[in-house]
Amino acid sequence: MKKILIILMCLVLCFGTMTACGGGGGDEQASADGSKPTVVRIASDETIDTPCSKATLVFKDLIEEKSGGRLTVEYFNDSAMGDEREIAESVQMGNLEMGIISACMFTTYSPDWAVTELPYVFMDRQKMYQYLDGDVGAFLKKSLMDASNIEALDFADGSFKILLNAKKPIKNVKDMKGLKIRCQENKTNMSIYKAWNGTAIPMGFSEIYTALQQGTIDGVDTSPLYQRSGKFYEVGKYYTMTNHQALIMVSVINEDFLASLPEDLQQIVRDCSREAYTVQERQIVQDAEKEAIDTMNSAGCTEYVMSDAELASFVDASKPVIEEYRPTVNPELLTMLGL
């Protein structure tokens, strides 16, 4: 009997130790007023070295400082909470407070968000910022809130998408014929690659390297930042500066969670998101973009910069995609974008 009691006591002690060391906040610090802080879990599929991840660490520091410890942030990067679609669903359901997610993921909730992925709509970085921080961004935020339990806080810059592949240099849209290119999972990308006579293969970010290495895909469609962070240049030796889509990242929050916070903390969340993602991240991204290109070139990748005529072949081939979406996107939004 005594042995049984000793074993039971050991089990209780072990369980208590495990609970304190787990992800449930065993290392949480008390806020300035002595109360237990509210944990804000934020997730992305990004590696820790990307501008958005760096901005998220800025967000964490800012929010914990400005809230006086009443809020604490836990960041789960590198698909620890699933791919982007799973993160969006978790934020929607309230199983996760926040996420940093590509804008294209929100077409699931509101078709108006397809404009963020339409080819060659955003070709100038500063003009894109004006749109997203102005009426276009406000319109998109409202359409998402009307259709979901997700509030879009701010738009970050993930750079512009380029094409990297293991087969051949891509110099013209005709070179796309038959190539299997990994892209993000949404209808717009399916339409783009159909228009280019290629094949779109949707898959999560964490699966790309192996798929490229094994020949399941021929190439990958993403910005230089993510080509570098995923080390895809190790298995794909040709890349072309197509710049065909702006990769727009969005800081999002569960609407019910935000509303549950006192008004001063709600404002702190908004202010810190704006500072981290629309101020500091946009300063980080341009240097990171140059560094990514240098890394790829140093690794032996061959860069191809298209002539105006070669670029025009992609732009012209992409026009039917915009027309395809015209009936489903609010015409007011298209007018704002000059479409």
Residue frames as qw, qx, qy, qz and C-alpha x, y, z in Angstrom:
[[0.000, 0.886, 0.463, 0.000, 0.00, 0.00, 0.00],
 [0.312, -0.790, 0.101, 0.518, 2.83, 2.39, 0.92],
 [0.418, -0.121, 0.593, 0.677, 4.54, 1.68, -2.41],
 [0.218, 0.632, 0.659, 0.345, 1.34, 2.49, -4.29],
 [0.139, -0.935, -0.247, 0.212, 0.98, 5.83, -2.46],
 [0.402, -0.574, 0.336, 0.629, 4.60, 6.73, -3.25],
 [0.371, 0.188, 0.684, 0.600, 4.06, 5.95, -6.96],
 [0.083, 0.813, 0.556, 0.152, 0.88, 8.06, -7.03],
 [0.261, -0.874, -0.035, 0.409, 2.67, 11.01, -5.38],
 [0.425, -0.310, 0.511, 0.680, 5.49, 10.78, -7.95],
 [0.288, 0.472, 0.693, 0.463, 2.99, 10.78, -10.79],
 [0.059, -0.921, -0.376, 0.087, 1.27, 13.89, -9.39],
 [0.347, -0.731, 0.205, 0.551, 4.61, 15.70, -9.08],
 [0.410, -0.033, 0.645, 0.644, 5.65, 14.72, -12.62],
 [0.194, 0.689, 0.639, 0.283, 2.32, 15.86, -14.04],
 [0.161, -0.928, -0.189, 0.278, 2.63, 19.21, -12.27],
 [0.397, -0.518, 0.402, 0.643, 6.12, 19.72, -13.65],
 [0.357, 0.249, 0.709, 0.555, 5.02, 18.88, -17.19],
 [0.077, 0.848, 0.521, 0.064, 2.10, 21.30, -16.97],
 [0.248, -0.865, 0.017, 0.436, 4.33, 24.14, -15.81],
 [0.352, -0.395, 0.558, 0.639, 6.78, 23.55, -18.70],
 [0.439, 0.460, 0.723, 0.270, 4.15, 23.19, -21.42],
 [0.178, 0.286, 0.337, 0.879, 2.95, 25.79, -23.94],
 [0.255, -0.733, -0.601, -0.191, 0.06, 26.83, -21.72],
 [0.044, -0.837, 0.050, -0.543, 1.94, 29.66, -20.07],
 [0.805, -0.442, -0.288, 0.272, 3.90, 28.11, -17.23],
 [0.558, -0.084, -0.072, 0.822, 6.52, 30.83, -17.70],
 [0.006, 0.794, 0.346, 0.500, 4.05, 33.70, -17.83],
 [0.299, -0.004, -0.398, 0.867, 4.97, 36.76, -15.83],
 [0.049, -0.728, -0.608, 0.313, 2.47, 38.73, -13.83],
 [0.242, 0.732, 0.245, 0.587, 1.41, 42.11, -15.27],
 [0.166, 0.410, -0.313, 0.840, 2.16, 45.40, -13.53],
 [0.538, -0.424, 0.127, -0.718, -1.00, 45.16, -11.40],
 [0.323, -0.293, 0.851, -0.293, -0.21, 41.57, -10.38],
 [0.813, 0.258, 0.295, -0.431, -2.89, 39.93, -12.52],
 [0.653, -0.020, 0.681, 0.331, -2.23, 37.10, -14.93],
 [0.136, 0.448, -0.365, -0.804, -1.58, 38.43, -18.47],
 [0.789, 0.448, 0.274, -0.319, -3.80, 37.61, -21.44],
 [0.493, -0.253, 0.679, 0.482, -1.91, 35.46, -23.92],
 [0.585, 0.671, -0.058, -0.452, -2.08, 36.41, -27.60],
 [0.666, -0.117, 0.662, 0.324, -1.00, 33.49, -29.78],
 [0.460, 0.748, -0.166, -0.448, 0.03, 34.48, -33.28],
 [0.753, -0.065, 0.614, 0.227, 1.00, 32.00, -36.00],
 [0.463, 0.712, -0.305, -0.430, 2.49, 31.94, -39.49],
 [0.973, 0.146, 0.139, 0.115, 4.03, 29.43, -41.87],
 [0.393, 0.849, -0.273, 0.223, 7.17, 31.57, -42.16],
 [0.776, -0.026, -0.354, 0.521, 10.69, 30.81, -41.05],
 [0.427, -0.758, -0.274, 0.409, 12.05, 33.03, -38.30],
 [0.443, -0.287, 0.220, 0.820, 14.34, 35.03, -40.60],
 [0.218, 0.573, 0.559, 0.559, 11.70, 36.61, -42.87],
 [0.004, 0.288, -0.079, 0.954, 10.70, 40.30, -42.58],
 [0.601, -0.467, -0.299, -0.576, 7.21, 39.33, -41.37],
 [0.794, -0.332, -0.454, 0.230, 8.67, 37.13, -38.63],
 [0.425, 0.055, -0.274, 0.861, 11.04, 39.91, -37.62],
 [0.244, -0.387, -0.100, -0.883, 8.11, 42.33, -37.56],
 [0.727, -0.455, -0.443, -0.261, 6.14, 39.88, -35.41],
 [0.668, -0.223, -0.430, 0.564, 8.94, 39.87, -32.83],
 [0.086, 0.207, -0.079, 0.971, 8.76, 43.69, -32.91],
 [0.529, -0.444, -0.350, -0.633, 5.00, 43.40, -32.39],
 [0.754, -0.361, -0.524, 0.159, 5.57, 41.10, -29.42],
 [0.469, -0.081, -0.334, 0.814, 8.02, 43.51, -27.75],
 [0.106, -0.287, -0.095, -0.947, 5.83, 46.55, -28.39],
 [0.597, -0.456, -0.424, -0.506, 2.60, 45.03, -27.16],
 [0.721, -0.360, -0.509, 0.302, 4.10, 43.61, -23.99],
 [0.353, -0.021, -0.238, 0.905, 5.79, 46.91, -23.17],
 [0.197, -0.269, -0.157, -0.930, 2.83, 49.19, -23.98],
 [0.661, -0.446, -0.461, -0.389, 0.33, 46.99, -22.14],
 [0.293, -0.630, 0.525, -0.491, 2.49, 46.94, -19.03],
 [0.004, -0.202, 0.971, -0.128, 2.54, 43.15, -19.14],
 [0.618, 0.187, 0.446, -0.621, -1.25, 42.82, -19.35],
 [0.867, 0.449, -0.032, -0.215, -0.80, 41.20, -22.77],
 [0.397, -0.523, 0.701, 0.279, 1.88, 38.68, -23.67],
 [0.705, 0.527, -0.250, -0.403, 2.54, 37.31, -27.17],
 [0.658, -0.228, 0.700, 0.158, 3.49, 33.78, -28.17],
 [0.478, 0.618, -0.368, -0.504, 4.70, 33.44, -31.77],
 [0.769, -0.004, 0.637, 0.056, 4.39, 30.09, -33.57],
 [0.346, 0.691, -0.393, -0.499, 6.30, 30.25, -36.84],
 [0.110, 0.379, -0.882, -0.258, 7.42, 27.75, -39.49],
 [0.640, -0.100, -0.565, -0.511, 3.97, 26.09, -39.81],
 [0.066, 0.095, -0.864, 0.490, 3.96, 25.02, -36.14],
 [0.420, 0.291, 0.548, -0.662, 0.20, 25.73, -36.14],
 [0.625, 0.480, 0.614, 0.034, -0.39, 24.41, -39.67],
 [0.382, 0.233, 0.421, 0.789, -0.28, 25.96, -43.12],
 [0.067, -0.018, 0.015, -0.997, -1.84, 29.30, -43.97],
 [0.510, -0.305, -0.520, -0.614, -5.28, 27.91, -44.67],
 [0.619, -0.380, -0.662, 0.184, -5.31, 26.08, -41.34],
 [0.280, -0.163, -0.351, 0.879, -4.12, 29.21, -39.53],
 [0.255, -0.162, -0.219, -0.928, -6.89, 31.28, -41.14],
 [0.616, -0.360, -0.614, -0.338, -9.47, 28.68, -40.11],
 [0.545, -0.300, -0.605, 0.497, -8.13, 28.63, -36.55],
 [0.061, -0.063, -0.172, 0.981, -8.39, 32.41, -36.28],
 [0.420, -0.239, -0.438, -0.758, -11.89, 32.28, -37.77],
 [0.680, -0.379, -0.614, -0.130, -13.02, 29.70, -35.21],
 [0.397, -0.807, 0.197, -0.391, -11.30, 31.42, -32.29],
 [0.956, -0.214, -0.063, 0.193, -8.88, 28.55, -31.67],
 [0.621, -0.004, 0.020, 0.784, -6.06, 31.01, -32.35],
 [0.062, -0.791, -0.281, 0.540, -6.04, 34.71, -31.55],
 [0.221, 0.839, -0.217, -0.448, -3.95, 36.05, -34.44],
 [0.830, 0.141, 0.421, 0.336, -2.18, 35.11, -37.65],
 [0.041, 0.671, -0.382, -0.634, 0.15, 36.52, -40.30],
 [0.643, 0.299, 0.702, 0.062, -1.32, 35.21, -43.53],
 [0.178, -0.002, 0.549, 0.817, -1.11, 35.88, -47.28],
 [0.382, 0.260, 0.126, -0.878, -3.97, 38.05, -48.49],
 [0.462, 0.120, -0.680, -0.557, -5.01, 35.49, -51.11],
 [0.142, -0.117, -0.954, 0.235, -6.18, 33.13, -48.36],
 [0.209, 0.332, 0.525, -0.756, -9.16, 35.37, -47.64],
 [0.395, 0.099, -0.511, -0.757, -10.88, 34.85, -51.00],
 [0.250, -0.212, -0.943, 0.050, -12.43, 31.86, -49.21],
 [0.063, -0.532, -0.627, 0.566, -14.44, 34.33, -47.12],
 [0.261, 0.808, 0.169, -0.500, -14.81, 37.28, -49.50],
 [0.745, 0.419, 0.367, 0.366, -14.30, 37.15, -53.30],
 [0.139, 0.987, -0.033, 0.071, -13.25, 40.82, -53.26],
 [0.523, -0.700, 0.435, 0.219, -9.89, 39.74, -51.84],
 [0.833, 0.283, 0.363, 0.307, -9.05, 38.19, -55.20],
 [0.330, 0.929, -0.037, 0.165, -7.82, 41.63, -56.30],
 [0.409, -0.796, 0.440, 0.074, -4.79, 41.22, -54.05],
 [0.654, -0.198, 0.683, 0.259, -3.68, 38.30, -56.24],
 [0.670, 0.703, 0.234, -0.049, -4.69, 39.45, -59.70],
 [0.748, -0.012, 0.222, 0.625, -1.62, 39.49, -61.95],
 [0.381, 0.195, 0.174, 0.887, 0.14, 42.78, -62.61],
 [0.201, -0.866, -0.413, -0.200, -2.41, 44.88, -60.67],
 [0.413, -0.886, 0.136, 0.158, 0.27, 46.11, -58.25],
 [0.815, 0.391, -0.030, 0.426, 3.45, 46.88, -60.16],
 [0.207, 0.624, -0.278, 0.701, 4.70, 49.82, -58.12],
 [0.481, -0.218, -0.714, 0.460, 5.51, 49.35, -54.43],
 [0.028, -0.122, -0.324, 0.938, 4.67, 52.87, -53.25],
 [0.474, -0.096, -0.330, -0.811, 1.41, 52.95, -55.19],
 [0.604, -0.226, -0.761, -0.070, 0.50, 49.61, -53.64],
 [0.288, -0.204, -0.618, 0.702, 1.05, 51.07, -50.17],
 [0.222, 0.028, 0.027, -0.974, -1.24, 53.98, -50.99],
 [0.596, -0.162, -0.565, -0.547, -3.98, 51.60, -52.09],
 [0.609, -0.226, -0.745, 0.152, -3.68, 49.27, -49.10],
 [0.259, -0.228, -0.506, 0.791, -3.42, 52.02, -46.49],
 [0.232, 0.083, -0.059, -0.967, -6.27, 53.95, -48.11],
 [0.684, 0.112, 0.063, -0.718, -9.71, 53.23, -49.55],
 [0.707, 0.218, -0.634, -0.226, -8.81, 49.88, -51.12],
 [0.285, 0.134, -0.847, 0.427, -7.51, 48.50, -47.83],
 [0.349, 0.019, 0.478, -0.806, -10.51, 49.82, -45.90],
 [0.734, 0.160, -0.244, -0.613, -12.87, 48.24, -48.43],
 [0.627, 0.179, -0.758, 0.000, -11.14, 44.86, -48.14],
 [0.050, 0.113, -0.770, 0.626, -11.14, 44.95, -44.33],
 [0.542, 0.070, 0.275, -0.791, -14.87, 45.63, -44.22],
 [0.760, 0.189, -0.432, -0.447, -15.66, 42.89, -46.73],
 [0.465, 0.161, -0.841, 0.226, -13.73, 40.36, -44.64],
 [0.132, -0.014, 0.664, -0.736, -15.42, 41.38, -41.38],
 [0.643, 0.119, -0.004, -0.756, -18.84, 41.21, -43.04],
 [0.806, 0.204, -0.471, -0.295, -18.14, 37.65, -44.18],
 [0.729, 0.045, -0.618, 0.291, -16.21, 36.17, -41.27],
 [0.606, -0.781, -0.139, 0.062, -15.13, 36.46, -37.66],
 [0.723, -0.080, 0.067, 0.683, -11.73, 37.74, -38.75],
 [0.065, 0.981, 0.054, -0.173, -10.54, 41.34, -38.63],
 [0.729, 0.358, 0.008, 0.583, -7.67, 42.36, -40.89],
 [0.393, -0.793, -0.112, 0.452, -5.48, 44.80, -39.01],
 [0.014, 0.831, -0.331, -0.447, -2.63, 45.75, -41.36],
 [0.869, 0.492, 0.024, 0.050, -0.99, 44.93, -44.69],
 [0.482, -0.643, 0.467, 0.369, 2.68, 43.99, -44.79],
 [0.530, 0.705, -0.368, -0.295, 4.94, 43.70, -47.83],
 [0.859, -0.186, 0.467, 0.094, 6.07, 40.20, -48.79],
 [0.171, -0.428, 0.604, 0.650, 7.79, 41.49, -51.95],
 [0.676, 0.436, -0.161, -0.571, 6.78, 40.53, -55.49],
 [0.890, -0.028, 0.454, -0.031, 6.57, 36.97, -56.77],
 [0.236, 0.630, -0.643, -0.366, 9.22, 35.54, -59.06],
 [0.968, 0.124, -0.052, -0.211, 9.49, 32.15, -60.76],
 [0.166, -0.603, 0.780, 0.027, 12.22, 29.70, -59.76],
 [0.951, 0.147, 0.035, -0.270, 12.52, 26.32, -61.46],
 [0.613, -0.446, 0.621, 0.202, 14.86, 23.38, -61.94],
 [0.772, 0.407, 0.475, 0.116, 14.29, 22.88, -65.68],
 [0.515, 0.398, 0.318, 0.689, 15.32, 25.88, -67.79],
 [0.086, -0.217, -0.117, 0.965, 15.53, 29.69, -67.94],
 [0.214, 0.716, 0.664, -0.028, 12.09, 31.28, -68.37],
 [0.254, -0.161, 0.191, 0.934, 12.41, 34.21, -70.78],
 [0.352, -0.051, -0.355, -0.865, 8.90, 34.48, -72.19],
 [0.679, -0.051, 0.395, -0.616, 5.43, 33.31, -71.25],
 [0.824, 0.303, -0.380, -0.291, 5.77, 30.62, -73.93],
 [0.327, 0.394, -0.808, 0.290, 8.47, 28.99, -71.78],
 [0.461, -0.213, 0.567, -0.648, 5.80, 28.22, -69.15],
 [0.806, 0.112, -0.314, -0.489, 4.13, 25.55, -71.27],
 [0.856, 0.001, -0.517, -0.003, 4.00, 22.23, -69.42],
 [0.264, 0.331, -0.636, 0.645, 5.84, 23.40, -66.31],
 [0.590, -0.582, -0.558, -0.040, 4.44, 22.30, -62.94],
 [0.168, 0.449, -0.314, 0.820, 4.73, 25.26, -60.57],
 [0.352, -0.474, -0.709, 0.386, 3.90, 25.24, -56.88],
 [0.079, -0.450, -0.050, -0.888, 1.68, 28.13, -55.91],
 [0.231, 0.010, 0.636, -0.736, -0.57, 29.06, -53.01],
 [0.070, 0.349, 0.929, 0.100, -3.90, 27.30, -52.91],
 [0.286, 0.559, 0.351, -0.695, -6.50, 29.58, -54.45],
 [0.634, 0.584, 0.507, 0.022, -8.55, 29.81, -57.62],
 [0.213, 0.935, -0.149, -0.242, -6.72, 32.90, -58.90],
 [0.240, -0.596, 0.718, 0.269, -3.42, 31.08, -59.17],
 [0.609, 0.209, 0.760, 0.090, -5.14, 28.21, -60.96],
 [0.479, 0.823, 0.289, -0.099, -6.44, 30.71, -63.51],
 [0.005, -0.873, 0.395, 0.287, -3.05, 32.39, -63.95],
 [0.353, -0.377, 0.814, 0.268, -1.21, 29.18, -64.77],
 [0.591, 0.470, 0.656, 0.019, -3.99, 28.05, -67.08],
 [0.342, 0.920, 0.050, -0.185, -3.63, 31.34, -68.97],
 [0.045, -0.786, 0.581, 0.207, 0.14, 30.76, -69.17],
 [0.856, 0.275, -0.397, -0.186, -0.24, 27.11, -70.33],
 [0.171, 0.383, -0.820, 0.389, 1.48, 25.87, -67.20],
 [0.658, -0.399, -0.624, -0.137, 0.16, 23.70, -64.36],
 [0.255, -0.625, 0.365, -0.641, -0.46, 25.08, -60.88],
 [0.675, -0.154, -0.705, 0.150, 0.31, 22.68, -58.01],
 [0.385, -0.740, 0.134, -0.535, -1.02, 23.99, -54.67],
 [0.794, -0.185, -0.508, 0.279, 0.84, 22.84, -51.56],
 [0.490, -0.864, -0.071, 0.095, 1.92, 24.13, -48.16],
 [0.158, 0.897, -0.400, 0.097, 5.19, 26.03, -47.79],
 [0.519, -0.556, 0.644, -0.079, 6.82, 23.31, -45.68],
 [0.861, 0.168, 0.479, 0.018, 6.34, 20.73, -48.47],
 [0.511, 0.832, -0.120, -0.179, 8.00, 22.70, -51.30],
 [0.088, -0.721, 0.675, 0.133, 11.67, 21.84, -50.85],
 [0.521, -0.110, 0.847, 0.014, 11.15, 18.08, -50.95],
 [0.660, 0.588, 0.438, -0.165, 8.66, 18.30, -53.82],
 [0.353, 0.874, -0.280, -0.180, 11.14, 20.36, -55.88],
 [0.239, -0.574, 0.780, 0.069, 13.98, 18.01, -54.97],
 [0.539, 0.057, 0.840, -0.032, 12.00, 14.92, -55.98],
 [0.005, 0.019, -0.655, -0.756, 10.60, 16.41, -59.19],
 [0.113, 0.572, 0.789, -0.195, 6.99, 16.43, -58.01],
 [0.210, 0.935, 0.187, -0.218, 7.05, 20.08, -59.08],
 [0.695, 0.437, 0.083, 0.565, 9.32, 21.81, -61.58],
 [0.253, 0.358, -0.152, 0.886, 9.38, 25.16, -59.84],
 [0.267, -0.602, -0.621, 0.425, 7.97, 27.46, -57.21],
 [0.059, 0.674, 0.278, 0.682, 6.14, 30.75, -57.41],
 [0.474, -0.787, -0.322, 0.228, 6.91, 33.11, -54.51],
 [0.080, 0.980, -0.155, 0.097, 8.95, 36.19, -53.66],
 [0.538, 0.524, -0.549, 0.367, 12.76, 36.24, -53.32],
 [0.348, -0.539, 0.515, -0.568, 12.32, 36.46, -49.53],
 [0.855, -0.131, 0.362, -0.347, 10.60, 33.09, -49.37],
 [0.843, 0.444, -0.295, 0.069, 12.75, 31.54, -52.08],
 [0.249, 0.589, -0.610, 0.468, 15.65, 32.32, -49.76],
 [0.498, -0.403, 0.532, -0.554, 14.02, 31.34, -46.45],
 [0.941, 0.051, 0.202, -0.267, 12.89, 28.01, -47.93],
 [0.348, -0.528, 0.693, 0.347, 16.33, 27.48, -49.54],
 [0.798, 0.460, 0.359, -0.148, 14.63, 26.55, -52.80],
 [0.355, 0.839, -0.385, -0.151, 17.64, 27.91, -54.69],
 [0.383, -0.469, 0.795, 0.031, 19.49, 24.77, -53.56],
 [0.521, 0.158, 0.836, 0.069, 17.30, 22.58, -55.76],
 [0.481, 0.770, 0.413, 0.072, 16.09, 24.99, -58.46],
 [0.576, -0.268, 0.191, 0.749, 18.81, 26.76, -60.42],
 [0.168, 0.319, 0.409, 0.838, 16.93, 29.21, -62.65],
 [0.012, -0.675, -0.596, 0.434, 14.81, 32.17, -61.66],
 [0.201, 0.453, 0.410, 0.766, 13.09, 34.97, -63.56],
 [0.025, -0.266, -0.387, 0.882, 12.04, 38.35, -62.19],
 [0.028, -0.493, -0.738, -0.459, 8.45, 38.09, -63.43],
 [0.029, 0.108, 0.383, -0.917, 7.13, 40.20, -60.50],
 [0.231, -0.296, -0.714, -0.591, 3.69, 39.00, -61.57],
 [0.509, -0.687, -0.464, -0.232, 1.92, 39.31, -58.22],
 [0.096, -0.606, 0.454, -0.646, 2.44, 41.33, -55.08],
 [0.587, -0.230, -0.756, 0.173, 2.74, 38.97, -52.14],
 [0.268, -0.570, 0.130, -0.766, 0.70, 40.90, -49.59],
 [0.420, -0.150, -0.823, 0.353, 0.77, 39.69, -46.01],
 [0.398, -0.606, -0.182, -0.664, -1.95, 40.53, -43.49],
 [0.077, 0.072, -0.787, 0.608, -1.96, 40.66, -39.71],
 [0.539, -0.368, -0.471, -0.593, -5.36, 39.31, -38.64],
 [0.090, -0.136, 0.748, -0.643, -7.14, 38.78, -35.35],
 [0.176, -0.450, -0.873, -0.075, -10.22, 36.94, -34.18],
 [0.157, -0.545, -0.181, -0.803, -12.94, 39.57, -33.91],
 [0.689, -0.614, -0.327, -0.203, -14.50, 38.15, -30.74],
 [0.744, -0.243, -0.264, 0.564, -11.14, 37.96, -29.00],
 [0.274, 0.271, -0.013, 0.923, -10.33, 41.58, -29.82],
 [0.377, -0.585, -0.250, -0.673, -13.77, 42.73, -28.66],
 [0.768, -0.492, -0.403, 0.075, -13.27, 40.85, -25.36],
 [0.570, -0.017, -0.261, 0.779, -10.30, 43.04, -24.46],
 [0.127, -0.779, -0.306, 0.532, -10.69, 46.35, -22.59],
 [0.454, 0.876, 0.159, 0.036, -10.80, 49.31, -24.99],
 [0.118, -0.888, 0.416, 0.157, -7.30, 50.51, -24.09],
 [0.563, -0.283, 0.740, 0.234, -5.83, 47.09, -24.87],
 [0.655, 0.578, 0.480, 0.083, -7.74, 46.93, -28.15],
 [0.262, 0.960, -0.093, -0.042, -6.11, 50.19, -29.15],
 [0.368, -0.676, 0.612, 0.181, -2.69, 48.95, -28.10],
 [0.707, 0.112, 0.672, 0.189, -3.13, 45.87, -30.32],
 [0.533, 0.790, 0.289, 0.091, -4.09, 48.07, -33.28],
 [0.007, 0.959, -0.271, -0.078, -1.28, 50.58, -32.69],
 [0.498, -0.516, 0.669, 0.194, 1.39, 47.90, -32.28],
 [0.721, 0.330, 0.584, 0.177, 0.23, 46.03, -35.38],
 [0.404, 0.908, 0.099, 0.042, 0.40, 49.22, -37.44],
 [0.166, -0.868, 0.455, 0.106, 3.89, 50.07, -36.18],
 [0.616, -0.303, 0.708, 0.167, 5.23, 46.55, -36.67],
 [0.628, 0.291, 0.686, 0.223, 3.73, 45.69, -40.05],
 [0.424, 0.833, 0.303, 0.184, 3.15, 48.93, -41.97],
 [0.048, -0.962, 0.270, -0.001, 6.15, 50.89, -40.67],
 [0.404, -0.631, 0.652, 0.113, 8.99, 48.64, -39.57],
 [0.766, 0.120, 0.619, 0.123, 8.30, 45.61, -41.78],
 [0.587, 0.782, 0.192, 0.078, 8.19, 47.73, -44.92],
 [0.005, -0.901, 0.433, 0.031, 11.58, 49.17, -44.03],
 [0.595, -0.379, 0.706, 0.064, 13.00, 45.70, -43.42],
 [0.821, 0.344, 0.452, -0.056, 11.63, 44.10, -46.59],
 [0.548, 0.825, -0.135, -0.040, 13.55, 46.04, -49.23],
 [0.083, -0.713, 0.695, -0.045, 16.95, 45.31, -47.69],
 [0.661, -0.121, 0.728, -0.134, 15.91, 41.69, -47.20],
 [0.778, 0.577, 0.194, -0.157, 14.86, 41.47, -50.84],
 [0.368, 0.815, -0.449, 0.007, 18.31, 42.55, -52.03],
 [0.329, -0.517, 0.775, -0.156, 20.00, 40.18, -49.60],
 [0.805, 0.145, 0.539, -0.200, 17.83, 37.30, -50.84],
 [0.711, 0.696, -0.071, -0.071, 18.79, 37.94, -54.47],
 [0.105, 0.764, -0.629, 0.102, 22.48, 38.09, -53.50],
 [0.579, -0.291, 0.733, -0.204, 22.15, 34.78, -51.62],
 [0.846, 0.373, 0.350, -0.153, 20.51, 33.06, -54.57],
 [0.557, 0.786, -0.268, 0.005, 23.12, 34.35, -57.02],
 [0.128, -0.683, 0.702, -0.157, 25.99, 33.37, -54.73],
 [0.710, -0.107, 0.668, -0.197, 24.56, 29.84, -54.53],
 [0.246, -0.137, 0.809, 0.517, 24.87, 29.49, -58.29],
 [0.414, 0.641, 0.618, -0.190, 21.32, 30.36, -59.35],
 [0.285, 0.138, 0.450, 0.835, 20.97, 32.01, -62.75],
 [0.159, 0.620, 0.410, -0.649, 18.92, 35.21, -62.68],
 [0.272, 0.341, 0.597, 0.673, 17.01, 36.37, -65.73],
 [0.107, 0.552, 0.283, -0.777, 15.64, 39.91, -65.99],
 [0.482, 0.543, 0.652, 0.219, 13.15, 40.21, -68.82],
 [0.138, 0.076, 0.273, 0.949, 13.10, 42.90, -71.45],
 [0.386, 0.218, 0.232, -0.866, 10.02, 45.11, -71.75],
 [0.610, 0.178, -0.505, -0.584, 8.75, 42.97, -74.64],
 [0.427, 0.006, -0.898, 0.103, 9.26, 39.73, -72.70],
 [0.076, 0.175, 0.656, -0.730, 7.47, 41.17, -69.67],
 [0.486, 0.202, -0.088, -0.846, 4.64, 42.30, -71.94],
 [0.504, 0.042, -0.801, -0.320, 4.15, 38.68, -73.02],
 [0.232, -0.223, -0.854, 0.409, 3.27, 37.80, -69.41],
 [0.191, 0.274, 0.311, -0.890, 1.12, 40.91, -68.87],
 [0.495, 0.167, -0.398, -0.754, -0.88, 40.31, -72.07],
 [0.471, -0.048, -0.872, -0.126, -1.36, 36.61, -71.34],
 [0.149, -0.207, -0.762, 0.595, -2.65, 37.51, -67.86],
 [0.269, -0.025, -0.038, -0.962, -5.44, 39.88, -68.96],
 [0.584, -0.239, -0.626, -0.459, -8.09, 37.14, -69.31],
 [0.436, -0.242, -0.750, 0.434, -7.61, 36.38, -65.60],
 [0.041, 0.154, 0.285, -0.945, -8.70, 39.89, -64.64],
 [0.475, -0.038, -0.368, -0.798, -11.71, 39.61, -66.93],
 [0.524, -0.193, -0.828, -0.044, -12.60, 36.26, -65.35],
 [0.315, -0.333, -0.660, 0.595, -12.88, 37.92, -61.95],
 [0.084, -0.157, -0.094, -0.980, -14.71, 41.05, -63.07],
 [0.540, -0.413, -0.481, -0.553, -18.20, 39.55, -62.47],
 [0.715, -0.410, -0.547, 0.149, -17.34, 38.35, -58.94],
 [0.431, -0.186, -0.300, 0.831, -15.47, 41.36, -57.52],
 [0.029, 0.826, 0.422, -0.373, -17.34, 44.47, -56.41],
 [0.515, 0.649, 0.245, 0.504, -17.12, 46.98, -59.31],
 [0.210, -0.970, 0.038, -0.119, -16.51, 49.81, -56.84],
 [0.693, -0.552, 0.361, 0.291, -13.30, 48.12, -55.75],
 [0.713, 0.270, 0.416, 0.496, -12.19, 47.55, -59.34],
 [0.210, 0.902, 0.173, 0.335, -12.77, 51.23, -60.07],
 [0.454, -0.866, 0.189, 0.089, -10.60, 52.21, -57.09],
 [0.700, -0.327, 0.497, 0.395, -7.80, 50.13, -58.62],
 [0.213, 0.626, -0.383, -0.645, -8.23, 51.57, -62.09],
 [0.208, -0.043, 0.944, 0.253, -9.47, 48.27, -63.51]]
